[in-house]
Structure formats: C-alpha cells, structure tokens
Amino acid sequence: MKKNQIPERLSDLRKFMESKNLNVFVIPSTDPHLSEYPAAIWESRKWISGFTGSAGTIVVSLKEAGLFTDSRYFLQGVTELENTGIDLFKMGLPETPDMIDWIISQAGENGKVGIDGLVYAAADAQLLENRLKRKNIELVTEHDPFAEIWKDRPEIPTNEIFTLSEDVTGESTKSKIKRIVAALKKEDADSMIMVTLDTIAWTFNIRGNDVNFNPVAVAYAYISEKETVLFINPKKLTVEVAENLKQQGVTLADYHKIFDYVGNLTANETVLVTGSKINRTLLQTIPAHCSVIDVPSPADLMKSKKNKTELKGFRNAMLKDGLALVKFYMWMEKAVPAGEVTEITIDEKLREYRSQQPLYFGESFSTIAGYKGNGAIVHYRATPENHLKVDPEGLMLIDSGAQFMDGTTDITRTLAVGPLTEQMKKDYTNVLKGHIQIATAIYPQGTRGSQLDVLARKALWDNCLHYSHGTGHGIGHFLNVHEGPQNIRLEENPVTLQPGMVTSNEPGLYRADEYGIRIENLIITQEYNKNEFGAFYNFETITLCHIDTTPIVKELLTDKEVEWLNNYHTMVFEKLSPHLNEEEKAWLKEKTKHI
C-alpha cells in the first residue's frame, strides 16, 4: 500500500461522516471477535492509516486524525504515519492527552461520535458512551463506513476447519462443555455467549486458518445445559467435521444466525458474557427480558490451565523448536562474518529450519529480528524496503515462534554478533538477572503475576533502568501465542498463577537508536511444596535453547544465578543432543558450557 493513498481514504471517510452527521469516528484494531490478529476483512484500522502494529486506535474527526498506541509501537508509528495526515499519540506519556478527552474536544458540544458496534468491545463502548454523555455528545454505533468506502474489501474467510483428537487435546468437546455448564451454574447463569476465536477453538477442539499466526476459525458459540450451538459458515465444514461435532452434542448453525438466535432468547434467561470479550452489537441484541451477568469467561480460565496431554505437546514442540534453533544459530554464526545476513534473511532461515520439523503449521507471530537500533523497537518488523544488514559487531535481538500441531512456541534471544561495549554487557547481564529471578521464583498459592513482576525489574531499577512492556503473557496450546487471562506485568490483574498455566518470561531493556535486549523462555506454573503455611508454586522452564554467555559480566551475577544458568544449559544439552549430528552436538556443547 502506498502512503499517498491514506489522505484519499481519510477524505472518503470524512465524506461518509458528513453524510451521517458524525463529527468523529473511532476505529479500533479488532474484529467482531475482539481478536489481536483480525482476518483481512476487518483490518480497517490498517487500511485507513497504513499503521501495521497489532494494537492501536485511530480517531478521525472532520479536520484531524490521530493514532493512539502504546510504547511498543512509538518508533514504528512515527515511521508508518509520516505524511499520512495522522498524528501519533504516545499513550502513557504525561504530555499525551487521554484518548476520550481528545475525542470529546474534537466532537464539540452536542456532537456525534461514531463507531462500528460490531468491532467494538462492549465494555470499551460503554466507557466511551458514559464519558460522552457527560458532555452531551451522542455515541452512534450502527455504522460501518468501510462497507461503503473500502471498494476491494476482502470477504469473510471460508477456509475449511479441522478437528483435533483427544490424543492432542487430552479432553473431548463433550467433557469441556459439561465443565463449562457446571461453571455457569456456580455463577447462577443459564447460558453463555462465546465470541473470542481461541476460546471457541479450544472448547470445540477445532482449528482453522482464517487469520495470520493463530490457528483459529471465524465462529460464534452459545452454550447452555439445554443446547450448545456453534455458529459457523457451513462452507467451512467437511462432512466428517460436521459429524464429529454433532457426536459431541453440538448443534451447527450459520455464522450470521447468531443475532437472530440471541435476539430470540427466552424470557428470564440469565446470560453470562464478558464485557471486554463481546462486541457491542451482539450484547445489545440480548433481549431486555433476559438478565446479563458480566464476568470473566470460565472457559478462558479452563483453557489457560493445560492438562497433561497439552503439556506433553508443549514439551514436544519445545524440543523441535530447540533443534531448529541449533541449526539456525549455527548457520548465523558462519553467515554474519561472511556478510550474508540481513534482518530479512533471519526471518526466512528461521521459517526454513522450523518447517523441516514434524507437525509444523506456521509461525506463531511475525518474527522480530532487530539489529542495532532496530532491536529497540519492541515490535519491530523488517520489510524488503526497510531493513538492516547484520555486521559482525554489536547486539542482535531475535523474537520468533512457531505453531506445531502439538504446541506453540515463543522465544527471544539477544546475541553478540561481534564486539560489544561495556554498557551493552552490563545491560544484558541485568536483563538476564531479571529473567533468572522470575525463573527461580517460589510463591504461595493465590499469587498474582503483578506481585512477581518486580523480580524481573529489580536489577534494572537498581540502575535506574526500566522497560515499558509486560514481563509475561499466557501461551495457547496450538493456539494464540498471546493468551489470557493470566500475565506477569506491573498492571494489576486479579487472575492468580495456577498449575498448568504456560506463561512467557521476557524482561528487556531498550536504548533508542542503539540496541534492544530481551531474553524470553516459556515457563509452566507447577506445585512446589505444601506445609503448614499452605501450598507453594514455582516455575518449570520448558524452552530449549542456549542463552548467549558472551555478553555476561559474571561478577554481576550471584552464585545462585550462575547455578541456574549452568543447570539450564545442562538441561538444554541433555535434551537436544541425542537428536543432533556430531558437528551440531559439538557446537551446542560449546554454547552450553558452564560459566
């Protein structure tokens, strides 16, 4: 897409707004299912702005336009919005106005603000409406301007779905539905509406290919003791898949029939929804004679606690990922001095080596390969038009992952590709210290991720250093690489860390225009001890890949931190070496030797 198309698209949107008497129109990043990665038909924010980051909201008024996004995308936003007529608003900075305040200032007294209620989270829309009402500004929710102004807009995907056997999932759909119904009863609810694609995929043991990176399919679901309905385009169902679902007690209906179905729910039915995970239009379709309970989805919590079969799949995936990474890093070590490496070839080579492994399904997200200053752009994406050649000096950050049909991987390594400064080494070591502090944490049952987050930051804070992103996010099982409800971050989240949850451990540090450092493994919450003080948990690290020891300042590490690193490297070698040839084994032996 050419940037010079953006002003023209904004002009078309403003003409639409004028025809509907709207002063402002707000465009989020999501789709009707509140997805991180929407199918192409719902990539409206990207189409209208040219901004390709996974998070951000575009606000367009009749005279101005702005992108509100977080610190991960500050540098990317500057580049991608240049000469588009859209200003960048860096959320979280003291000088940046609150988005709703800015919307109010643009709408003016008695103004009208438009959203497409189908792609706007109900909770966010309610918050916006409450604030606007105080200023006598009306929120209009029924318009989708892109149906009119986006001429070559893609269709909703009709790719066929497939089912996963219990050998992979460890539990049947029938059993999952039974557990969900029991959880609904505890909440005094009769039914629930399921909107998010990963939760639907998990519940019905289906996977698809409708969006990039996440193996999900576009669908809605309704679950009650009386009936479970999966709303999905029939073109997506083979005879075998349809039969399989019916055998699990699932009724099949067309995707668009969800609105009729919900609109005809019986009187006095109590429906469970999650305000942040249902679109405004669907929520408003629930009849007034029904009661609505807005609480976190019980299915999301169930999905986050992996069973033994799923954890076995994760470990298989980690082994395959580790083997691919040995081959990749061996290649890179030779190719950088030979002048053969760019940020783009790193992406290509990672895909090549991973795709050689059994049950490979694709990448779990877009590879972040950032050399020098690009490593400081947290969600950097190299493009054929804009990327760096990797020279044998400084630091290289590589964050990548794969979808295998038995598990999902996500790993970041920062490596020395040549001589480093003392500052680089100290920064690297302090990030590693934070990583190890999380990896070795022991904590009581009932601990939230926000209570552990400081462990990852302590060594950095001691040196007046900081990173703005979270330390850990949940990971799906052959599903979304970013999964809730648990996380490890500064912001409060009431969900506690529970056995079976798979979470990332990824502290970092970024010096703008110089370099970025991040070290990421995946960890499983597991039971550690039980005594008169209660149950205690710790983490099992499952990622299998060496951590570069070249940049480490050993004097900054405690004896316990050194012990953890050496033990980790012993485990990596022991698990990977039986599957390697002699040359690879010798190379890995060197990389995992004790410091």
C-alpha positions as CSV (number, residue, x, y, z in Angstrom):
1,M,0.0,0.0,0.0
2,K,1.3,3.5,-0.9
3,K,1.2,6.1,1.8
4,N,-0.3,8.7,-0.6
5,Q,-3.5,6.6,-0.6
6,I,-4.1,7.4,3.1
7,P,-5.1,11.1,2.7
8,E,-7.6,10.0,0.0
9,R,-9.0,7.3,2.2
10,L,-9.3,9.7,5.1
11,S,-11.1,12.1,2.8
12,D,-13.6,9.3,1.8
13,L,-14.2,8.5,5.4
14,R,-14.9,12.2,6.2
15,K,-17.4,12.4,3.4
16,F,-19.2,9.4,4.9
17,M,-19.1,11.0,8.3
18,E,-20.6,14.2,7.0
19,S,-23.4,12.2,5.3
20,K,-24.2,10.7,8.7
21,N,-23.8,13.9,10.7
22,L,-20.8,12.4,12.6
23,N,-18.1,14.7,14.0
24,V,-15.7,11.9,15.0
25,F,-15.3,8.3,14.0
26,V,-13.3,5.8,16.1
27,I,-11.6,2.7,14.6
28,P,-10.1,0.1,16.9
29,S,-7.7,-2.7,15.9
30,T,-10.2,-5.5,16.4
31,D,-12.9,-7.6,14.7
32,P,-16.3,-8.8,15.8
33,H,-14.4,-11.4,17.9
34,L,-12.0,-8.9,19.6
35,S,-9.0,-10.6,18.0
36,E,-5.4,-9.5,18.2
37,Y,-4.9,-10.6,14.6
38,P,-8.2,-10.0,12.6
39,A,-9.0,-11.6,9.3
40,A,-8.2,-9.3,6.3
41,I,-11.9,-8.1,6.0
42,W,-11.6,-6.4,9.4
43,E,-8.2,-4.8,9.1
44,S,-9.9,-1.5,8.8
45,R,-7.5,0.4,11.0
46,K,-4.6,-0.8,9.0
47,W,-6.4,0.1,5.7
48,I,-7.3,3.6,6.8
49,S,-3.9,4.5,8.3
50,G,-1.1,2.3,7.0
51,F,-0.1,1.5,10.6
52,T,0.6,-2.2,10.8
53,G,1.1,-2.7,14.6
54,S,-1.2,-5.1,16.4
55,A,-2.5,-2.5,18.9
56,G,-3.8,1.0,18.4
57,T,-6.9,3.0,17.8
58,I,-7.4,5.6,15.0
59,V,-9.6,8.6,15.8
60,V,-10.7,10.6,12.8
61,S,-12.5,14.0,13.1
62,L,-13.6,16.2,10.3
63,K,-10.3,18.1,10.5
64,E,-7.8,16.0,12.4
65,A,-6.8,12.4,12.8
66,G,-4.7,10.5,15.4
67,L,-3.3,7.1,16.3
68,F,-3.3,6.2,20.0
69,T,-0.9,3.4,20.7
70,D,1.4,2.1,23.4
71,S,5.2,2.2,23.9
72,R,5.8,-1.0,21.8
73,Y,4.8,1.0,18.7
74,F,6.1,4.5,19.3
75,L,9.1,4.2,16.9
76,Q,7.1,2.2,14.3
77,G,4.2,4.7,14.5
78,V,6.5,7.6,13.7
79,T,7.8,5.8,10.5
80,E,4.5,4.4,9.3
81,L,2.4,7.6,9.8
82,E,4.8,10.0,8.1
83,N,2.9,12.2,5.6
84,T,-0.4,10.5,6.1
85,G,-2.2,13.4,7.9
86,I,-2.5,11.2,11.1
87,D,-0.8,12.3,14.3
88,L,0.8,9.9,16.7
89,F,-0.4,10.0,20.3
90,K,2.0,8.1,22.6
91,M,-0.2,6.6,25.3
92,G,1.2,6.6,28.8
93,L,3.3,9.7,28.4
94,P,2.4,12.7,30.6
95,E,2.1,15.0,27.7
96,T,-0.3,12.8,25.7
97,P,-4.0,13.6,26.1
98,D,-6.4,10.9,27.2
99,M,-8.0,9.4,24.1
100,I,-11.6,10.0,25.2
101,D,-10.7,13.6,26.2
102,W,-9.3,14.2,22.7
103,I,-12.4,12.6,21.1
104,I,-14.6,15.0,23.2
105,S,-12.5,18.0,22.2
106,Q,-12.8,17.0,18.5
107,A,-16.6,16.3,18.7
108,G,-17.5,19.6,20.4
109,E,-20.7,20.3,22.3
110,N,-23.7,18.3,21.2
111,G,-21.5,16.5,18.7
112,K,-21.9,12.9,17.4
113,V,-19.2,10.2,17.7
114,G,-19.5,7.1,15.5
115,I,-18.2,3.5,16.0
116,D,-19.0,0.2,14.3
117,G,-20.6,-1.6,17.3
118,L,-19.8,-4.9,15.6
119,V,-16.0,-4.5,16.0
120,Y,-16.0,-2.5,19.3
121,A,-15.7,-4.3,22.7
122,A,-18.9,-3.7,24.7
123,A,-17.0,-2.7,27.8
124,D,-15.0,-0.1,25.9
125,A,-18.1,1.2,24.1
126,Q,-19.9,1.6,27.4
127,L,-16.9,3.5,28.9
128,L,-16.8,5.8,25.9
129,E,-20.6,6.4,25.9
130,N,-20.6,7.2,29.7
131,R,-17.9,9.9,29.2
132,L,-19.5,11.4,26.1
133,K,-22.9,11.6,27.8
134,R,-21.5,13.9,30.4
135,K,-20.6,16.4,27.6
136,N,-24.0,15.9,25.8
137,I,-22.2,14.1,23.0
138,E,-24.1,11.2,21.3
139,L,-22.5,7.8,20.6
140,V,-23.8,6.3,17.3
141,T,-23.0,2.6,17.0
142,E,-24.7,1.2,13.9
143,H,-22.4,2.5,11.0
144,D,-19.7,0.5,9.2
145,P,-18.2,3.1,6.8
146,F,-15.8,0.5,5.3
147,A,-18.7,-1.4,3.8
148,E,-19.1,1.7,1.6
149,I,-15.6,3.3,1.2
150,W,-13.4,0.2,1.0
151,K,-14.1,-0.9,-2.6
152,D,-12.0,-4.1,-2.8
153,R,-12.6,-5.2,0.7
154,P,-11.9,-8.9,1.2
155,E,-14.7,-11.4,2.2
156,I,-15.0,-13.2,5.5
157,P,-12.8,-16.3,5.2
158,T,-14.4,-19.6,4.2
159,N,-11.3,-21.9,4.8
160,E,-12.2,-25.4,6.0
161,I,-11.6,-26.2,9.6
162,F,-10.3,-29.4,11.1
163,T,-10.8,-31.2,14.5
164,L,-8.1,-32.3,16.9
165,S,-8.3,-35.7,18.5
166,E,-8.2,-36.3,22.3
167,D,-4.7,-37.6,21.7
168,V,-3.7,-33.9,21.1
169,T,-6.2,-32.1,23.3
170,G,-6.5,-34.5,26.3
171,E,-10.2,-33.8,26.6
172,S,-13.3,-34.2,24.5
173,T,-15.6,-31.3,23.5
174,K,-18.5,-33.0,25.4
175,S,-16.4,-33.0,28.6
176,K,-15.4,-29.4,28.2
177,I,-19.0,-28.3,27.6
178,K,-20.0,-30.2,30.7
179,R,-17.4,-28.4,32.8
180,I,-18.4,-25.0,31.3
181,V,-22.1,-25.7,32.2
182,A,-21.1,-26.6,35.7
183,A,-19.2,-23.3,36.0
184,L,-22.2,-21.4,34.6
185,K,-24.4,-22.9,37.4
186,K,-21.9,-21.6,40.0
187,E,-22.4,-18.1,38.6
188,D,-26.2,-18.6,38.6
189,A,-26.2,-18.3,34.8
190,D,-28.3,-20.4,32.4
191,S,-26.1,-19.9,29.3
192,M,-23.1,-18.0,27.9
193,I,-22.2,-16.4,24.6
194,M,-18.7,-17.2,23.4
195,V,-17.2,-14.7,21.0
196,T,-13.4,-15.0,21.1
197,L,-12.0,-17.3,18.4
198,D,-9.3,-19.0,20.6
199,T,-11.8,-20.0,23.3
200,I,-14.2,-21.3,20.6
201,A,-11.3,-23.3,19.1
202,W,-10.4,-24.8,22.4
203,T,-13.9,-25.6,23.5
204,F,-14.9,-27.4,20.3
205,N,-11.4,-28.9,19.6
206,I,-11.3,-27.3,16.2
207,R,-8.6,-25.3,14.4
208,G,-8.6,-23.2,11.3
209,N,-6.6,-21.0,9.0
210,D,-8.6,-17.8,8.9
211,V,-6.1,-15.3,10.4
212,N,-2.3,-15.0,10.4
213,F,-0.4,-16.8,13.1
214,N,-3.4,-18.0,15.2
215,P,-4.9,-21.4,14.0
216,V,-8.5,-20.3,14.6
217,A,-11.7,-20.1,12.6
218,V,-14.3,-17.3,12.4
219,A,-17.3,-18.5,14.5
220,Y,-19.6,-17.7,17.5
221,A,-20.9,-20.1,20.1
222,Y,-23.8,-20.4,22.6
223,I,-23.5,-22.8,25.5
224,S,-26.3,-23.9,27.9
225,E,-27.4,-27.1,29.6
226,K,-30.2,-27.5,27.1
227,E,-28.2,-26.7,23.9
228,T,-24.8,-25.9,22.6
229,V,-24.7,-24.2,19.2
230,L,-21.6,-23.4,17.0
231,F,-22.4,-20.6,14.6
232,I,-20.1,-21.1,11.6
233,N,-20.2,-20.8,7.8
234,P,-21.3,-24.3,6.5
235,K,-18.7,-24.0,3.7
236,K,-16.0,-24.4,6.4
237,L,-17.3,-27.8,7.4
238,T,-16.4,-31.1,5.8
239,V,-19.0,-33.9,6.3
240,E,-16.6,-35.6,8.6
241,V,-16.0,-32.5,10.8
242,A,-19.7,-31.7,11.0
243,E,-20.4,-35.3,12.0
244,N,-17.7,-35.2,14.6
245,L,-19.1,-32.1,16.2
246,K,-22.7,-33.5,16.2
247,Q,-21.4,-36.6,18.0
248,Q,-20.1,-34.3,20.7
249,G,-23.6,-32.8,21.3
250,V,-23.0,-29.7,19.2
251,T,-25.8,-28.1,17.0
252,L,-24.5,-26.3,13.9
253,A,-25.9,-23.1,12.6
254,D,-24.9,-20.5,10.0
255,Y,-22.4,-17.8,11.3
256,H,-24.7,-14.9,10.8
257,K,-27.6,-16.6,12.6
258,I,-26.1,-15.7,16.0
259,F,-28.0,-12.4,16.0
260,D,-31.4,-14.0,15.4
261,Y,-30.7,-16.7,17.9
262,V,-29.6,-14.3,20.6
263,G,-32.5,-11.9,19.8
264,N,-35.0,-14.8,20.5
265,L,-33.6,-16.0,23.8
266,T,-36.4,-17.0,26.2
267,A,-37.8,-14.7,28.9
268,N,-35.9,-14.8,32.3
269,E,-32.8,-16.4,30.8
270,T,-29.6,-15.4,32.6
271,V,-26.8,-15.0,30.1
272,L,-23.1,-14.8,31.0
273,V,-21.0,-12.5,28.9
274,T,-17.6,-10.9,29.3
275,G,-17.9,-7.2,28.5
276,S,-14.3,-6.9,27.2
277,K,-14.8,-10.0,25.0
278,I,-18.2,-9.4,23.3
279,N,-18.9,-6.8,20.7
280,R,-21.3,-4.0,21.4
281,T,-23.8,-5.0,18.7
282,L,-24.1,-8.6,19.9
283,L,-24.5,-7.6,23.5
284,Q,-27.3,-5.2,22.6
285,T,-29.1,-8.0,20.7
286,I,-29.8,-9.8,24.0
287,P,-33.5,-9.1,24.8
288,A,-34.4,-6.9,27.7
289,H,-36.4,-9.8,29.3
290,C,-33.1,-11.6,29.8
291,S,-30.6,-11.0,32.7
292,V,-27.0,-10.4,31.8
293,I,-24.1,-11.3,34.1
294,D,-20.8,-9.6,33.0
295,V,-17.9,-11.7,34.5
296,P,-14.7,-13.2,33.2
297,S,-15.3,-16.3,31.0
298,P,-15.0,-19.5,32.9
299,A,-13.8,-21.2,29.7
300,D,-10.8,-18.8,29.4
301,L,-9.5,-19.9,32.8
302,M,-10.1,-23.6,32.0
303,K,-8.2,-23.1,28.7
304,S,-5.2,-21.5,30.5
305,K,-4.7,-24.5,32.8
306,K,-3.1,-27.0,30.4
307,N,-3.7,-30.7,31.1
308,K,-1.0,-33.4,31.0
309,T,-1.6,-34.2,27.3
310,E,-1.3,-30.5,26.3
311,L,1.8,-30.1,28.4
312,K,3.4,-33.1,26.8
313,G,2.6,-31.5,23.4
314,F,4.3,-28.3,24.6
315,R,7.4,-30.2,25.5
316,N,7.4,-31.9,22.1
317,A,7.1,-28.6,20.4
318,M,10.0,-27.1,22.5
319,L,12.2,-30.0,21.5
320,K,11.5,-29.4,17.8
321,D,11.9,-25.7,18.2
322,G,15.2,-26.2,20.0
323,L,16.6,-28.5,17.3
324,A,15.6,-26.0,14.6
325,L,17.3,-23.2,16.5
326,V,20.6,-25.1,16.9
327,K,20.7,-25.3,13.1
328,F,19.7,-21.7,12.7
329,Y,22.3,-20.3,15.1
330,M,25.0,-22.4,13.6
331,W,24.2,-21.0,10.2
332,M,24.1,-17.5,11.6
333,E,27.4,-17.8,13.3
334,K,29.1,-18.5,10.0
335,A,26.9,-16.3,7.8
336,V,27.3,-13.0,9.7
337,P,31.2,-12.7,9.2
338,A,30.6,-13.7,5.6
339,G,28.3,-10.7,5.1
340,E,25.3,-12.9,4.2
341,V,22.8,-11.9,6.9
342,T,20.1,-9.3,6.9
343,E,17.1,-8.9,9.2
344,I,15.0,-10.4,6.3
345,T,17.2,-13.5,5.8
346,I,17.0,-14.2,9.6
347,D,13.2,-14.4,9.2
348,E,13.5,-16.6,6.1
349,K,16.0,-19.0,7.7
350,L,14.1,-19.4,10.9
351,R,11.0,-20.4,8.9
352,E,13.1,-22.8,6.8
353,Y,14.6,-24.7,9.7
354,R,11.3,-24.8,11.7
355,S,9.3,-26.0,8.7
356,Q,11.6,-29.1,8.5
357,Q,10.3,-30.3,11.8
358,P,7.3,-32.7,12.1
359,L,3.8,-31.2,12.6
360,Y,4.9,-27.7,11.7
361,F,1.9,-25.5,11.0
362,G,3.4,-22.0,10.6
363,E,4.8,-19.1,12.6
364,S,3.1,-18.1,15.8
365,F,3.7,-14.4,15.2
366,S,5.7,-12.2,12.8
367,T,9.4,-12.6,13.5
368,I,11.1,-9.7,15.2
369,A,14.7,-9.6,14.1
370,G,16.1,-6.2,15.2
371,Y,19.8,-5.3,14.7
372,K,21.4,-2.4,16.5
373,G,18.8,0.4,16.9
374,N,16.0,-1.7,15.4
375,G,16.3,-4.0,18.4
376,A,15.0,-1.1,20.5
377,I,11.7,-1.1,18.5
378,V,9.8,-3.6,20.7
379,H,7.6,-5.0,17.9
380,Y,9.9,-4.2,15.0
381,R,9.1,-5.8,11.6
382,A,11.8,-5.8,8.9
383,T,10.5,-5.3,5.4
384,P,12.1,-5.7,2.0
385,E,12.1,-1.9,1.7
386,N,13.4,-1.2,5.2
387,H,15.8,-3.5,6.9
388,L,19.5,-3.6,8.1
389,K,22.4,-5.8,7.1
390,V,23.9,-7.6,10.1
391,D,27.6,-6.7,10.6
392,P,29.9,-8.6,12.9
393,E,29.6,-6.0,15.8
394,G,27.0,-5.2,18.5
395,L,23.8,-6.9,19.5
396,M,21.1,-8.7,17.6
397,L,17.6,-9.3,19.1
398,I,15.5,-12.2,17.6
399,D,12.0,-12.9,18.9
400,S,10.2,-15.7,17.0
401,G,7.9,-18.6,17.4
402,A,6.2,-21.5,15.7
403,Q,2.9,-23.2,15.6
404,F,3.3,-27.0,15.8
405,M,0.1,-29.1,15.9
406,D,1.2,-30.3,19.3
407,G,2.2,-27.0,20.8
408,T,3.0,-23.3,20.4
409,T,6.5,-21.7,20.9
410,D,7.7,-18.2,21.6
411,I,11.4,-17.4,22.3
412,T,13.6,-14.3,22.3
413,R,17.4,-14.4,22.3
414,T,19.8,-11.5,22.2
415,L,23.2,-12.4,20.9
416,A,26.5,-10.8,20.4
417,V,27.4,-10.8,16.7
418,G,30.7,-9.1,17.3
419,P,32.5,-6.8,19.8
420,L,30.3,-5.2,22.5
421,T,30.6,-2.1,24.7
422,E,30.8,-2.4,28.5
423,Q,27.3,-0.8,28.7
424,M,25.9,-3.4,26.4
425,K,27.3,-6.2,28.6
426,K,26.0,-4.6,31.9
427,D,22.6,-4.1,30.4
428,Y,22.5,-7.7,29.1
429,T,23.5,-9.1,32.4
430,N,20.9,-7.1,34.3
431,V,18.2,-8.3,32.0
432,L,19.4,-11.9,32.5
433,K,19.3,-11.4,36.2
434,G,15.7,-10.4,36.0
435,H,14.9,-13.4,33.8
436,I,16.5,-15.7,36.3
437,Q,14.7,-14.1,39.2
438,I,11.4,-15.0,37.6
439,A,12.6,-18.5,36.6
440,T,13.6,-19.3,40.2
441,A,10.6,-17.6,42.0
442,I,8.8,-19.6,44.7
443,Y,5.4,-18.1,45.6
444,P,2.3,-19.1,47.6
445,Q,-0.9,-20.3,46.1
446,G,-3.1,-17.2,45.2
447,T,-0.2,-15.1,43.9
448,R,-0.9,-12.8,41.0
449,G,1.5,-12.0,38.2
450,S,1.7,-8.4,39.2
451,Q,3.2,-9.5,42.6
452,L,6.1,-11.2,40.9
453,D,6.8,-8.6,38.2
454,V,9.2,-6.6,40.3
455,L,11.6,-9.6,40.4
456,A,12.2,-9.1,36.7
457,R,12.9,-5.4,37.1
458,K,14.8,-5.2,40.4
459,A,18.3,-5.3,38.8
460,L,17.3,-2.8,36.2
461,W,15.6,-0.5,38.7
462,D,18.7,-0.6,40.9
463,N,20.5,1.0,38.0
464,C,17.6,3.4,37.2
465,L,16.7,1.4,34.1
466,H,13.2,0.3,33.0
467,Y,11.1,-1.4,30.3
468,S,7.5,-0.5,29.5
469,H,6.1,-3.8,28.3
470,G,4.8,-6.7,30.4
471,T,7.1,-9.4,31.6
472,G,5.0,-12.4,30.7
473,H,1.8,-13.4,28.8
474,G,-0.1,-16.6,28.6
475,I,0.5,-19.0,25.7
476,G,-2.1,-21.1,24.0
477,H,-1.8,-24.8,23.2
478,F,-1.5,-24.9,19.4
479,L,-3.5,-21.6,19.7
480,N,-2.9,-17.9,20.2
481,V,0.6,-17.1,21.2
482,H,-0.8,-14.3,23.4
483,E,-3.4,-15.8,25.7
484,G,-5.1,-14.7,28.9
485,P,-6.3,-14.5,31.5
486,Q,-3.0,-14.6,33.5
487,N,0.0,-12.4,32.9
488,I,3.1,-11.1,34.6
489,R,3.2,-7.3,34.4
490,L,3.1,-4.1,36.6
491,E,-0.6,-3.5,36.0
492,E,-3.0,-5.3,38.4
493,N,-4.7,-8.4,37.2
494,P,-6.9,-10.4,39.7
495,V,-6.1,-13.7,38.0
496,T,-3.7,-15.8,40.0
497,L,-1.0,-18.1,38.6
498,Q,-2.2,-21.7,38.8
499,P,-0.7,-25.1,38.0
500,G,-0.7,-25.9,34.3
501,M,-0.6,-22.3,33.1
502,V,2.1,-21.6,30.5
503,T,3.5,-18.1,30.6
504,S,6.4,-16.3,29.0
505,N,9.3,-14.8,31.0
506,E,10.7,-12.0,29.0
507,P,12.3,-8.9,30.7
508,G,14.1,-6.5,28.4
509,L,15.8,-3.2,28.0
510,Y,15.8,-0.8,25.1
511,R,18.1,2.1,24.3
512,A,16.5,4.1,21.4
513,D,18.6,4.1,18.2
514,E,21.3,1.9,19.9
515,Y,20.1,-1.6,20.7
516,G,17.5,-3.7,22.4
517,I,17.9,-6.7,24.8
518,R,15.2,-9.3,25.6
519,I,15.6,-12.8,26.9
520,E,12.5,-15.0,26.7
521,N,11.6,-18.5,27.8
522,L,8.3,-20.2,28.4
523,I,7.5,-21.4,32.0
524,I,4.9,-23.6,33.5
525,T,3.4,-22.9,36.9
526,Q,3.7,-26.1,39.0
527,E,3.3,-27.3,42.6
528,Y,6.5,-26.9,44.6
529,N,5.7,-27.6,48.3
530,K,2.9,-27.9,50.8
531,N,3.3,-27.2,54.5
532,E,1.5,-25.6,57.4
533,F,1.8,-22.3,55.6
534,G,-0.1,-23.6,52.6
535,A,0.7,-24.6,49.0
536,F,3.7,-23.1,47.2
537,Y,4.3,-23.0,43.5
538,N,7.3,-22.4,41.3
539,F,8.1,-22.4,37.5
540,E,9.4,-25.1,35.2
541,T,11.3,-23.6,32.3
542,I,10.5,-25.6,29.1
543,T,12.2,-23.6,26.3
544,L,15.3,-25.4,25.0
545,C,17.8,-23.0,23.6
546,H,21.2,-21.8,24.8
547,I,21.4,-18.3,26.2
548,D,24.4,-16.4,24.8
549,T,27.0,-16.2,27.5
550,T,29.4,-13.9,25.6
551,P,27.8,-10.6,26.9
552,I,27.6,-11.7,30.5
553,V,29.5,-9.8,33.2
554,K,29.8,-12.7,35.6
555,E,30.7,-10.6,38.6
556,L,27.2,-9.1,38.5
557,L,25.6,-12.5,38.9
558,T,25.0,-14.1,42.3
559,D,26.2,-17.7,42.8
560,K,22.6,-18.8,42.7
561,E,22.0,-17.1,39.3
562,V,25.2,-18.7,37.9
563,E,24.0,-22.1,39.2
564,W,20.6,-21.6,37.5
565,L,22.2,-20.7,34.2
566,N,24.6,-23.7,34.3
567,N,21.8,-26.1,35.2
568,Y,19.6,-24.7,32.4
569,H,22.4,-25.2,29.9
570,T,23.0,-28.7,31.1
571,M,19.2,-29.5,30.6
572,V,19.3,-27.9,27.1
573,F,22.3,-30.0,26.0
574,E,20.9,-33.2,27.5
575,K,17.5,-32.9,25.8
576,L,18.7,-31.8,22.4
577,S,22.0,-33.6,21.9
578,P,20.5,-37.1,21.3
579,H,18.8,-35.7,18.2
580,L,21.8,-33.9,16.8
581,N,24.7,-34.9,14.5
582,E,28.3,-34.8,15.8
583,E,29.0,-31.3,14.4
584,E,25.8,-29.9,15.9
585,K,26.4,-31.7,19.2
586,A,30.0,-30.3,19.5
587,W,28.7,-26.8,18.7
588,L,25.9,-27.0,21.3
589,K,28.4,-28.4,23.9
590,E,30.4,-25.3,23.5
591,K,27.4,-22.9,23.7
592,T,26.1,-24.6,26.9
593,K,29.4,-24.9,28.7
594,H,29.3,-23.7,32.3
595,I,30.4,-20.2,33.1
